[in-house]
Amino acid sequence: MDKSLPPLELNDLRRWKWLLGGLLALISLGTVIFLEVEARGLVGIAAGLIIATLVWPVLPSRVPALIWRGAVPVIILVLIADLYFSPDTLPPLIRLGILLVLYRAVGYRRKREDLQLIVLGLFLVVVAGVLTVALEFAFLLLLFTSCALGLLFVVALIDLTENTQKALTYAEMSCCPAWALGSWPQYFYRLRKIIDWRWLGFAGGLFFCVVIFSAALFIVIPRFEITASFFLDQYITRQNHTGFTEVLKFGEVGALIQDDRVALRVDVMDPAVVGVAPYWRLVALDEYTADGFKVSAELKQELIRSQVVTQQITDQKFESSRVMTEGSWTFYLEPGVSRFLPIPGRYRQLRLREPMPLQSSRSYRLVALRTEAMTMTAFQLAEVELTDKIADPGFSQRLRASEALSIKQREQSRADVSTNLRGPLGSVNAAVLTRINTEITAGAVLSPAEYAQRTIAWLQAHHAYALSVKLPVGDGQDAIVRWLASREPGFCEYFAASFVLLARAANYPARVVAGFHGGIWNGVENYYMVRNSDAHAWAEIYDGAGSWLRMDPTPGLLRVSSSAMPADFRSLPDRSWRARLDSVRVLWYRRIVNFDTRAQVAMVEQVKSFTTDLGSVWLGELAKYPQRLRAWWNRPWDLARVRELSVWIVGITALFGLLLGLRRWGHLPSGWRSVDYDPVRRTAGRWLTQLTMDPDDQLIADLRRLRYGPRETWPVANVVFRRARNARRRGRAR
């Protein structure tokens, strides 16, 4: 007899694919162990089910098609409930990935399902890779890569011989394929006989070389952001969608009211430290033109001179008696908002995620990037103090020095701050501004604060708030002056610009400031969310004593002190699905990209505390069971207790007998079996034992072929077994 084994067949490749897919799923689940999330119990259950289906591939065929059909809706419901009850977003996503990997790994698969399994496993590996620095993870990553490459290779081989593009139906997932009926010992025996060890060694060496080469490239090649490189940024088209540039034209901020996209997120531990309606100050505009306000040449030069590649800016003169928060505020600024960073008040230190070209002005309290970032910008402010004042003690001296210069000297000077007193040119404009100031002051000499309050009252008495502005027609007058002289409504830019022009005409230095005002608390991931529709413009006036005072002349806005907080503010967080979707975007920057590890440590401590408390509760409950059992046993015995005990004994015995019956009839695996183990072969052997004396020689021959013959020579098993049942009935009748 020829005992040589044939080469691997298509069913052998399918069985090998099944093994690689299960190992890949187990490796991806193993990476979750390195994450500090409440998912280890789920990982253990999923790994146990996957191992069971690996050892006994016939198990998925025992699952009814109805269960396969309802698995996906159940997973979706579990995800929704998990997102609702979980304080964070990342753990539910990880648990969702575990369930999807389990669903794909324990079911029969074709090419489409195998690719889905690789992608799902890759998701868990990537998340674990960016959240862990464990050395064991690198080993699991190599195993995952090798299994994924092997699985793709086997899938490609199978795809060459049959069309596997069509997905499996639920009915097909409950049918046991032919390759799942064999045993693993015999399969590995045949595989050991057939495999060419030279090719296996060559493939292993090639994979090792790829790993070494990739590690060398990772070490040698420097990592940097393309958008932050020293020459590529000039080839990138930057489009600012908020208007917060160095020039603020009239109407640009008003157009943002219709834009409801999130522009800024602020991560703080408690919403109470933010205040009711905070001002997120971006840029100060101190020079007036006919088109609007812009950053003066003097301020531009100061920013350019201060540029330095650094990761942090520290205020050595910061001294405060009422620091609003002892921790740090983490800001996430969306791309396209502005190159200027939002500053809500005084701070001790500003820290970026990595060293970048940074420009700053302490007198204007401005911090700006060299160029507008194309990705989300993250930075931190330490010891933030929300205040309405900006200290600038040297402004008066610089202003006197600038006024003493001639016009030509002012154009050449690098420290000309007299732009804070300049308004529109022309005697017609000056006459209108003087007339209005006379109505405001009534000839009295006022302090800057008193003048500001009277000017705000005059503006709000003569003009209402509206998004649509209709400027009156006039010759020789500035647009803002024409609006001041009319009774037309306006929006924040017109109120702020009018306030500044009136203050300058009255010889009070003033400037326009653009940024955001207000926001809402995201109750899903707990951060402050500012949208483009919160864009705003206000004014700052110099008090003559070394500080700039914030003044907001726009009517209808909530002007509350930064330290004021209503008692019911905590009950107004945004927990809508829109907020949940937005929290997914910021999640990557908070938990993964964020430069500050304190948030990650806090999350780890929170998970550890929850796990420890939960384990203590479980252990306490388990410790009570022996006492409860002992108390139950020591109770007086009566007929009811005997009946209850009898029911338990009968139930356990029936369950044990059912399991033995299922094992006997082949519905449950019974461990490693020899090559003879096969449901068809076993059934044929049982019929041969019962029909040894049957006169139908053809039936005996067919049963022997099913019991001992090659699978290719088998007749239809169901037909043969039906004939055997009929023969047994005839024998009983005789």
Phi, psi and omega in degrees: 000136179283113183262007179290138182273142179287164176293171181299134179261181181296321178294327176294320176296321178296321179293321177294322176297319178299318180294314181295320178297319178294318178295320178297319178295319179295321180294317179296323175292328179294331178291337180291338180300330182282351180269139179272066178232159181278078182214006184290324176297318177295323177297318179297317179295315180296319179296320178297318179293320180294318179297320179298317179289334175290316181290319181238088183295350180280349184299317180302333180288344178279350181274127180296155180296332180296323179291318177298323181291323183270359182293317183295313175302323178295319178298320179296317178296321178296320178297315180298315179295322180294318178295327182287319185268345183273136179287339180243167182261328184295313180303317176298325178293322178293317178295325175297317177299323178296315180296320180291321175297318178298317181298320181281330186281329184268357179253155176295145190227150166248194184301316182298315180291326178295319178294322176297320178297321178296316181295317179295317176296324179295326177300313179295322180293317181295315179298317179293326182293325182273352181248359183224153175238018183292140179290328178298332179296323179298322178295316178296326179295320176296317178298318179297318180297315180295318178295320180295317179295317178297320179295318178297323179294315180294320178299321178294321178296317179293323181293338178288336185257341180210161179275110181249019181288329183285135180285156178288141173274166180294328177293320179292330178291341178261003177259132182282119177287164184294325183292340182278356185272344181281180180250150181291320179302314179294325180295314180291330176296313178295322180295322179293327179286328188269329190295143176264109185292337178292317177292324178295317177295321178296317179295318178296318177295322178295318178296321178297319179296321178297320180296315180296317181294319179295320178296321178295318178297320180297325181281321187280314186288128177288147178259131177203160178279136180297319183289344179256011181287170189275352181221340185282342185293337180285347179262006181255129179280121180254128180237114180274123184254010178242344180086001181274074176246199179280353178232128179244103179274151181294130179104344183288317179291322179297329179291340182283348182299331181276351181266112185258016178285153180284130180252332187211140174231138182235122183260108176231159183284330186222128179294343182294333182283346182277322182101179184283305184225077184289155175258119179260096189280124180255298188221143176257130183246107190251358180242132183259136173231175180294334180271344182149194180266155178210169176286128184289162178297324179298318179290322177300315180295322177297320178294319181293318180294331182275357186296133178206146176278108185211168178251345182207154175234129183242134176266101183291339182263011183288118176221121183221142177262352181220068176292127186290330180211139179277341180273199182247149173258126178257125183251138174236103184262123181293151177294147178087358180282303180185155172278347175277138182272140180288126181238114183278346183176203178287155180206156178273322184211140172245130185228130178267169179288330179208160179299132181216157173295118188233138177242145183209156175219114182288324181291325178267353184052057179238141173225129185221148170282160180296318177226158180292129183286144178267352176239170180298131180262127180244134176208167183233146171241128181258136177056066182278136175239115178281114182219153179272000185245151173235115183289129177211071187293338183269004185293318182300317180294318179293325179293317178296322179293324179290322181290337179282347181278155174282172181298318180294321179292326178295321179294331181266349185281147176264357184229044180269104180257009179291353176297340178286357177243000185267138176235201179291145180277160176109142181291330180295315179295319180296324180294318180296315181294322179294318179299316181293320178296327177295321176295325183286311187271337183056032178082001182273152175270115187246152171286161179305320180293318179294318178299320181298318181294319179292322180294318178297317179297320179294316181297316182288337177281333184256347184219138176261169181268135177201151179279336180259123183244131177243106182281135177291153181277137178194150180255136175080001180249148175290152183299316180292323178295318177298320179293322178297319183285349181260187176244020182289146174286168180201177177246188195302322182298320181290321177294315181295316180295319179296318178300315182294317180295320177295319180295319179293322178295333177269011177070032172251118177300134181208162180206160178264141178236136179242145179176218179236154180225119178092204184144189181214152182271124176280112184278358181273306180253001175061072172208160181273131189243122180243128182258166177298331178293348175272008178300143186204159175227137178219189186232160173227135181238141181278130185274358180079357182241017175103016181214151172261135182253134178281130178227131180241100183278355182292126181285156175083004180263152180278108179252091181242149177303146184298333181274353181280141181213119178294153184292332184263014182294326181293339182272008183242033178284157179270114179242024181288169178294333176295320176293325177294319178295322178292327180293333178294322180293315182284345182299320181299320183282331181281314188265339189241299185281340186304132181287340184269120181275353182293325177295321179293319179296321179297320179295318179297317179296323179295316179294319179296317179298317179296317181295318180295316179296319180294320177295323178295320178296315180297316180297322177296321178292320179295325180292339180279339184296317176301322178294319178295320179294320179293319178294323178294322181290327182278354178292154179297139180275134176219183183296323180295319180292321178297319179296318179297316179295322179296320179298317179297317180296315179297318180296315180295319179296318179295320178295318178296319177295323177296317178296319178295322179294318178296322178292321181295321183269010172086008180275345175234143179289152181235035177096191180290128180242167178281182181296338182287345182287118177195133181304320181290312180298320182294318179296320178296320178296323179293322177291325177297324178294325183276336186244041181293332184255015183287135181287347182282096182294327180294322177296317178298320180295319179294320178295321178294324178293322177290331183276320188239342188279166175298152183296333181291338182263006184290139166281182179290117188296316182298322179294317180296318181292328176294318176297324179293320178296320177296320179295323179293324178294319179297322178294321178293323179294321178293000000 
